[in-house]
């Protein structure tokens, strides 16, 4: 290593971590802002300081710099682990559990240095003890972080899984390093030492993988959030028309061919305009939210529920029989008929709903045609006096269910 010695490598890694710190700070306050980015930025700053002290230690070989290096390495891993818990939005580990391994390493490093000063142990034994503790504890943190990434189900699993396996591989290498520590070697002083060089190459490896991996995962999560916003109704939280169309098409592609039919239901709140005019739009919004909750409570988890506009809602029930679909419509109608709403002024009023049903027997139906048929049944229910459930069959025959 005549051209690229350990001092050059350490300087490259220091620069890399400064760039990582700046990148995460930018993401923290940009559109990619996601919980955990601030901690990851701090971790990169911490390990950049660690490499700075390594450079100083190479020049002067002062023992106190080694203690600072140990402290910053442990702080980095604690912040990495805490950031991963924030980033993946899971229950955080107890702070005591997160910091305990790092505190043990730092206490051992300080006490062993005191033992050397008192001539209880030799400096070579100190080196071996400290490095063994550092690598063992780093392996603990690396495995914990690897578990977070591997268990996360991102839209493209290769992104999070690859980062997780990189942490797991580094944990294995860290454990191997505890076995291969030389019996005697001045820490980070000999520039031609293969042991020191491979140690820092290991540290840089995980940082490069995690940096690019986190950027990709952040972009994926941002895209997922934007898609969710584009496909959902902001008032009720249900799918909007676009989201309903996309999920329904996907559901029909995934479904298995069976004997059961599918049913499309269209709902419209009766005299909703009068509610807005009489009690105000705030009360009208509360009515829409109440009806959305009614639909989610009275349908199956696999049913696709959507607000397609104004007071109009649709529900797609795949693989149901006709009786179950009719009973679902009847439950919704009865629930709303028995519900008493209250305006902002304290006035009570009731509301009813008209429902149109259409049976779907095709494997790959044209949803727009069936939506039009369900609307026809819905308008027929309104023409028959509202608060009705009307079904239309394939022959365009309308029949009142209730």
C-alpha positions in Angstrom: 0.0 0.0 0.0 2.6 2.5 -1.0 0.3 4.8 -2.9 -2.9 4.5 -0.9 -2.0 4.1 2.7 -4.4 4.0 5.7 -4.2 7.8 6.2 -5.5 8.4 2.7 -8.3 5.8 3.2 -9.4 7.4 6.5 -9.5 10.8 4.8 -11.7 9.4 2.0 -14.0 7.9 4.5 -14.2 11.1 6.5 -15.1 13.0 3.3 -17.7 10.3 2.5 -19.4 10.7 5.8 -19.5 14.5 5.6 -21.2 14.2 2.2 -23.6 11.7 3.8 -24.4 14.1 6.6 -25.1 16.9 4.1 -27.3 14.6 2.0 -29.4 13.5 4.9 -29.8 17.0 6.2 -31.0 18.0 2.7 -33.5 15.1 2.7 -34.6 15.9 6.2 -35.8 19.3 5.2 -36.9 18.5 1.6 -39.8 16.6 0.1 -38.1 13.4 1.1 -38.5 14.3 4.8 -39.1 11.1 6.7 -38.7 10.3 10.4 -35.2 9.0 11.2 -33.4 11.1 8.6 -32.2 13.5 11.3 -30.7 10.7 13.4 -29.0 9.2 10.3 -27.5 12.6 9.5 -26.2 12.7 13.1 -24.7 9.2 12.8 -22.8 10.2 9.7 -21.5 13.4 11.5 -20.5 11.3 14.5 -18.5 8.8 12.4 -17.0 11.6 10.5 -15.6 13.0 13.8 -14.5 9.4 14.6 -12.4 9.3 11.4 -11.0 12.8 12.3 -9.8 11.5 15.6 -8.4 8.4 13.8 -6.3 10.8 11.6 -5.0 12.5 14.8 -4.3 9.2 16.4 -2.3 8.0 13.4 -0.1 11.2 13.7 0.4 11.2 17.4 -0.6 7.7 18.7 -2.2 9.3 21.8 -4.3 6.8 23.8 -7.0 9.3 24.6 -7.8 9.6 20.9 -8.6 5.9 20.8 -11.1 6.3 23.6 -12.8 9.1 21.6 -12.9 6.8 18.6 -14.5 4.0 20.6 -17.1 6.5 21.9 -18.0 7.9 18.5 -18.2 4.4 16.9 -20.7 3.3 19.7 -22.7 6.6 19.4 -22.9 6.1 15.6 -24.4 2.6 16.0 -26.8 3.8 18.6 -28.1 6.5 16.3 -28.3 4.1 13.4 -30.4 1.7 15.4 -32.7 4.5 16.8 -33.1 6.0 13.3 -34.1 2.6 11.9 -36.8 2.3 14.5 -38.1 5.8 13.6 -37.8 5.3 9.9 -39.8 2.1 9.8 -42.4 3.5 12.2 -42.3 0.7 14.7 -42.3 0.5 18.5 -39.0 1.8 19.6 -36.6 -0.2 21.7 -36.2 0.9 25.3 -33.5 3.6 25.5 -31.8 1.6 28.2 -31.6 -1.4 25.9 -30.3 0.7 23.0 -27.5 2.5 25.0 -26.5 -0.3 27.4 -24.1 -2.2 25.0 -22.4 1.1 24.0 -22.0 2.1 27.7 -20.5 -1.2 28.5 -17.9 -0.8 25.8 -17.0 2.7 26.8 -16.7 1.7 30.5 -14.5 -1.3 29.6 -12.3 1.0 27.4 -11.9 3.5 30.2 -11.3 0.9 32.9 -8.8 -1.0 30.8 -6.9 2.2 30.1 -6.7 2.8 33.8 -5.5 -0.7 34.3 -2.6 -0.1 31.8 -1.7 3.1 33.7 -1.5 1.1 36.9 0.5 -1.6 35.1 -2.1 -4.2 35.8 -2.2 -5.3 32.1 0.0 -4.7 29.1 -0.9 -2.3 26.3 -1.1 -5.2 23.8 -3.7 -6.9 26.0 -5.6 -3.6 26.1 -5.7 -3.3 22.4 -7.0 -6.9 22.0 -9.7 -6.4 24.7 -10.9 -3.0 23.4 -11.1 -4.2 19.8 -12.9 -7.4 20.8 -15.5 -5.4 22.7 -16.0 -2.9 19.9 -16.6 -5.5 17.2 -18.8 -7.6 19.4 -21.0 -4.7 20.2 -21.0 -3.4 16.7 -22.2 -6.8 15.6 -25.2 -6.5 18.0 -26.3 -3.2 16.6 -25.7 -4.3 13.0 -27.9 -7.4 13.4 -30.6 -5.3 15.0 -30.6 -2.8 12.1 -30.4 -5.7 9.6 -33.6 -7.1 11.1 -35.4 -3.8 10.6 -34.5 -3.6 6.9 -35.1 -7.2 6.0 -38.5 -7.3 7.8 -39.6 -4.1 6.1 -41.9 -4.7 3.1 -41.1 -2.0 0.6 -42.7 -1.7 -2.8 -39.5 -3.2 -4.3 -38.2 -5.6 -1.7 -34.7 -5.9 -3.2 -34.0 -2.3 -1.9 -34.6 -2.8 1.8 -33.5 -6.5 1.8 -30.2 -5.7 0.1 -29.4 -3.0 2.7 -30.5 -5.4 5.5 -28.2 -8.2 4.2 -25.3 -5.7 3.9 -25.7 -4.9 7.7 -26.0 -8.7 8.4 -22.8 -9.3 6.4 -21.0 -6.6 8.3 -22.2 -8.2 11.6 -20.7 -11.5 10.5 -17.4 -9.7 9.5 -17.4 -7.9 12.9 -17.7 -11.2 14.7 -14.8 -12.6 12.6 -12.7 -9.6 13.4 -13.0 -10.5 17.1 -11.4 -13.8 16.3 -8.6 -12.4 14.1 -7.4 -9.6 16.3 -3.5 -9.8 16.4 -1.9 -10.5 19.7 0.2 -7.3 19.5 -0.3 -4.3 17.2 -0.2 -0.6 18.1 -3.6 0.7 17.2 -3.8 2.6 13.9 -0.2 3.6 13.8 1.4 1.3 11.2 0.2 2.6 7.8 1.0 -0.7 6.1 -1.1 -2.8 8.4 -3.6 -4.9 6.5 -5.6 -5.3 9.7 -6.2 -1.6 10.1 -7.0 -1.1 6.4 -9.5 -3.9 6.2 -11.2 -2.6 9.4 -11.9 0.8 7.8 -12.9 -0.7 4.4 -15.6 -2.7 6.3 -16.9 0.5 8.0 -17.0 2.3 4.6 -18.8 -0.6 2.9 -21.8 -0.5 5.1 -22.1 3.3 4.9 -22.1 3.3 1.1 -24.7 0.6 0.8 -26.9 2.1 3.5 -26.7 5.6 2.1 -27.9 4.7 -1.4 -30.3 2.2 0.0 -32.0 4.7 2.3 -32.3 7.2 -0.5 -34.0 4.6 -2.7 -36.3 3.5 0.1 -37.2 7.1 0.9 -38.1 7.7 -2.7 -40.3 4.6 -2.8 -42.1 5.6 0.4 -42.6 9.1 -1.0 -44.0 7.7 -4.2 -46.3 5.4 -2.2 -47.6 8.4 -0.2 -48.2 10.4 -3.3 -50.0 7.6 -5.0 -52.2 7.1 -1.8 -53.0 10.8 -1.8 -53.9 10.7 -5.5 -56.2 7.7 -5.0 -58.0 8.7 -1.8 -60.8 11.1 -0.8 -59.4 13.7 1.7 -62.7 14.0 3.6 -63.7 10.4 4.2 -60.4 8.6 3.8 -62.0 6.2 1.3 -60.8 5.6 -2.2 -61.7 8.2 -4.9 -62.9 7.3 -8.4 -59.3 6.8 -9.7 -58.3 4.6 -6.8 -61.5 2.6 -7.1 -60.8 1.9 -10.8 -57.2 0.9 -10.2 -57.9 -1.4 -7.2 -60.9 -3.0 -8.8 -59.0 -3.8 -12.0 -56.2 -5.3 -9.9 -58.7 -7.3 -7.8 -60.3 -8.9 -10.9 -56.9 -9.8 -12.2 -55.9 -11.5 -8.9 -59.2 -13.3 -8.2 -59.6 -17.0 -8.7 -62.3 -18.3 -10.9 -65.1 -19.6 -8.7 -68.8 -20.2 -8.7 -69.6 -17.0 -6.8 -70.6 -13.8 -8.5 -69.4 -10.3 -7.8 -71.7 -7.4 -7.0 -71.3 -3.7 -7.6 -73.4 -1.3 -5.3 -74.0 2.4 -5.9 -75.2 4.6 -3.0 -76.6 8.1 -2.9 -77.7 10.0 0.1 -81.3 11.2 -0.2 -81.9 15.0 -0.2 -78.3 15.7 0.6 -78.4 19.2 -1.0 -81.2 20.1 1.4 -79.0 19.1 4.4 -76.2 21.4 3.2 -78.6 24.2 2.6 -80.5 23.8 5.9 -77.7 22.9 8.3 -74.5 24.1 6.6 -71.7 22.4 4.8 -69.9 21.4 8.0 -72.9 19.3 9.0 -73.0 17.9 5.4 -69.3 16.9 5.7 -70.1 15.1 9.1 -72.9 13.3 7.4 -70.7 12.1 4.6 -68.1 10.9 7.1 -70.8 9.1 9.1 -72.0 7.3 5.9 -68.4 6.4 5.0 -68.0 4.8 8.4 -71.3 3.0 7.9 -70.0 1.5 4.7 -66.7 0.3 6.2 -68.5 -1.2 9.2 -71.1 -3.1 7.2 -68.9 -4.5 4.5 -66.1 -7.0 4.4 -62.4 -6.1 4.8 -61.8 -7.3 1.2 -64.6 -5.2 -0.3 -63.5 -2.1 -2.2 -65.3 1.0 -0.8 -65.1 4.3 -2.6 -66.5 7.8 -2.7 -66.8 8.6 -6.4 -68.1 12.2 -6.0 -70.4 14.4 -3.9 -72.8 12.2 -2.0 -72.2 9.2 -4.3 -70.4 6.1 -3.1 -69.8 2.7 -4.6 -68.8 -0.7 -3.2 -67.4 -3.7 -5.1 -67.9 -7.1 -3.5 -66.0 -9.9 -5.2 -66.9 -13.5 -4.9 -70.1 -13.2 -3.0 -73.5 -14.8 -3.5 -76.6 -12.8 -4.3 -78.2 -13.2 -0.9 -75.1 -11.9 0.9 -74.9 -8.9 -1.3 -78.5 -8.0 -0.9 -78.2 -8.4 2.9 -75.2 -6.0 2.9 -77.3 -3.4 1.0 -80.2 -3.9 3.4 -77.9 -3.5 6.5 -76.5 -0.2 5.1 -80.0 1.1 4.4 -81.4 0.1 7.8 -78.3 1.5 9.6 -78.6 4.9 8.0 -82.4 5.0 8.4 -82.0 4.5 12.1 -79.1 7.0 12.5 -79.9 10.4 14.0 -77.5 13.2 13.0 -77.1 16.5 14.9 -76.3 19.9 13.3 -73.9 22.4 14.7 -76.9 24.3 16.1 -78.1 21.2 18.0 -80.9 20.3 15.6 -81.5 16.6 15.0 -82.4 15.1 11.7 -82.4 11.6 10.0 -81.1 10.6 6.6 -81.9 7.8 4.2 -79.9 6.3 1.3 -80.9 5.0 -2.1 -79.0 1.9 -3.4 -78.5 0.4 -6.9 -77.1 -3.1 -7.3 -75.8 -4.8 -10.4 -74.5 -8.4 -10.7 -71.2 -9.1 -12.3 -70.6 -12.6 -13.7 -67.8 -11.8 -16.2 -64.2 -12.7 -15.3 -62.8 -9.5 -16.7 -65.6 -7.0 -16.8 -65.7 -3.5 -18.2 -66.3 -1.6 -14.9 -67.5 1.6 -16.6 -70.4 -0.3 -18.1 -71.3 -1.9 -14.7 -71.0 1.5 -13.0 -73.4 3.0 -15.5 -75.8 0.1 -14.9 -75.6 0.5 -11.1 -76.3 4.2 -11.5 -79.4 3.4 -13.6 -80.6 1.1 -10.7 -79.8 3.9 -8.3 -81.9 6.5 -10.2 -84.7 3.9 -10.5 -84.6 3.6 -6.7 -84.9 7.4 -6.3 -87.7 7.5 -8.9 -89.6 4.9 -6.8 -89.6 7.2 -3.8 -86.0 6.9 -2.4 -84.8 4.9 0.6 -85.0 1.8 -1.7 -82.7 -1.0 -2.8 -83.1 -1.8 -6.5 -81.2 -4.5 -8.5 -80.7 -4.6 -12.2 -79.9 -7.9 -14.0 -78.1 -8.6 -17.2 -81.3 -8.1 -19.2 -81.7 -4.6 -17.7 -84.7 -5.7 -15.7 -85.1 -3.7 -12.5 -86.4 -5.3 -9.3 -86.9 -3.7 -5.9 -85.1 -5.6 -3.2 -86.5 -3.6 -0.3 
